[in-house]
Amino acid sequence: MKNIIKKAMQSILLVSAVALSFGLFAPITANAATLACNDDPKSGITGGAGCAQGANTPGELFASGGIFTTIVNILLYIIGAIAVIMLIIGGIRYVTSGGNAASVTAAKNTILYAIIGIIVALLAYAIVNFVLTSLTP
């Protein structure tokens, strides 16, 4: 049980580090457009909503630069990277098997599943982008 909790915490830290490196949790700063919104009393409801949103915030959930698209692309990138790492590990296991039939079979399975993972990641990326472009006007 402790091992599962430890791996879950490592995964959360890895995802947080990747999200921070891609600027997903960027600090909010006041810019000239936001300050100009505060000075204009005639902006109305729509102007106020636009000012509250901020200048660098994605406006739509499913747009090309939207939040959902960014999260899905980051997750698919991570899945693809893990599949490539597992492909390398399978190759190393195959080379170092020393002719042992069980080790060779395990290494071949690792390579096979890694290739399937890469194919699934590529197909998932294509399907998600196709669906998102179909949903957005």
Phi, psi and omega in degrees: 000321179296325180295321180294317179295320179297315180293324178295318178294321177296320179295318179296318178295321179294315180296320178296319180295319179294318179297319178293322181290332177273000177077025180292325179252060182287144178292147181270127179235150178279132177243181184295324180294321179292319179293325178293327178295324181290334183274344185261105181284348184262017184290335177078189184290312182293324177293321177295321178294321177294322178291323180292330181291323181096168186274324186258010181272135177298135184280332184235155181284320186252012180291175183297329177249022185285173184294313182298317179298318180296315181295316181296318180295322178294315180295320179293325176297317179295317179298317178297320179294319178295321179296319178294320178297318178293327175297318178294317179297319177298321177295319178295318178297324180292318181291323184266012183290334177069024177085357178291124186297321180293320179292321178296317180296316179296320179294319178296322177295321178297316179296316180299313181291328177293319178295319176298321177297319178295317179296317179296320179296317179295317179293321178296319178298315180295317181293315181297315179294324177295315180294318181293322177289332177286327181283325183274140181285000000 
